[in-house]
C-alpha cells in the first residue's frame, strides 16, 4: 500500500514539509485506539534468532533507524511499532539551531537517493532530554551527538561533552558524529590527533557515571584506504566500542540525475541507493583490516533485504535504514528480519 498509494502522494510535495506531515500522521493514528496493535501485528517480527548481543546491549533484532529521521526524539515510541530493533535520535547539539537555509532536502527519484544539507537542525539537547523522559522502553535508543555550527574549534569538545552528559541517563549508546558534510568546517574533526583527544575526554566523562554507555564513531563513506587504516588504528587504540559506516557522501559520480539537476541542487550529503556499494566496501575494509576487532553498524543504501544481508556479509553486526525507509516504507524492516530468519 505504501509504494502504490502513499509514496506517490507524498512525493508530490516538498520533502521537508512531507517529513513533518508524516510525523503528525503517525502521531495521530497511533493515538487512535487499536492502531498501535495493528501496526505491531503488521510489522513487528519476534524471534529469538533475531536477537543480537553487542557492546553489552541486547537488541531484539538487528534493524535500526539511522540518525536524522527523528532528530528531536519526538516519534521514537511510535516508530517502535514498525518493527525496529533500535532507533538513533539526533544529531543533537547543545543549543537548538535552525540549520541551513531552505530548500535543503532533495529527492533523486531515478537514483532512489536523497541529497540533504540540513545542517544539524534540531531543538537542542534540553528538548531532546524532555522527549526522552517519555520513553516507554520499547526498544534501544541511541544518541547521536554533534557540535553547534557556530562553535569555535577550541570549544568543539565542550559541545560534545555537554550533549553526552545531558543525554547519558536517557539513551543506551552514543554516536560521535564527526563526519556530516553539512555543518561547516570539519577540518579539525578529520584530524586523528584531535579525534583521539575527543574520544578520550568523552570516555573520561563516561567513567564518572555509575553505568558506562557504549560510544561509537560515525565515519564518512568517502575515506580512502589510508584514512580507513587510521580509523582502525584509532578505534583499536582508544578501545572505542564500535563504528557506524557510513554517513552521507559528497561524491556525485555515476548518478542518473543530470548535471543540470545536480547543479541546481548544489552541495549536500548524498544518501540512499547511490552510496550502497561504497558503504558496503567501507564495512568490508574495516572488518577485514581489523580482523573484526570491533562491532560495525552498517548504513547506506539499504533498500531491500538483500542490501541488508550484503552489509552483514561484509562484516556489519547491525544495519540501519533511513532513505530506504522513505522509498520502501515500513514493510522494509519486516522483509529484512524475515530474510535473516530464512538465512
Secondary structure, DSSP 8 states (H G I E B T S, - for coil): -IIIIIHHHHTTS-HHHHHHHHHHHHHHHHHSTTHHHHHHHHH----GGG-EEETTEEESSSEEE-TTSSTTSSSHHHHGGGT-SEEEEEEE-SEEE--S-S--EEEEGGGTEEEE---S-EEEHHHHHHHHTT---SSEEEEEE---TT--GGGHHHHHHHHHHHHTTT-SEEEEE---TTSS--TGGG-HHHHHHHHHHHHHHHTTSSS--EEEEEE-TT--HHHHHHHHHHHHHHT--EEEE---B---TT-SS-HHHHHHH-S-EEEEGGGHHHHHHHHHHHHHHHTS-SEEEEES---SHHHHHHHHHHT-SEEEESHHHHHH-THHHHHHHHHHHH-
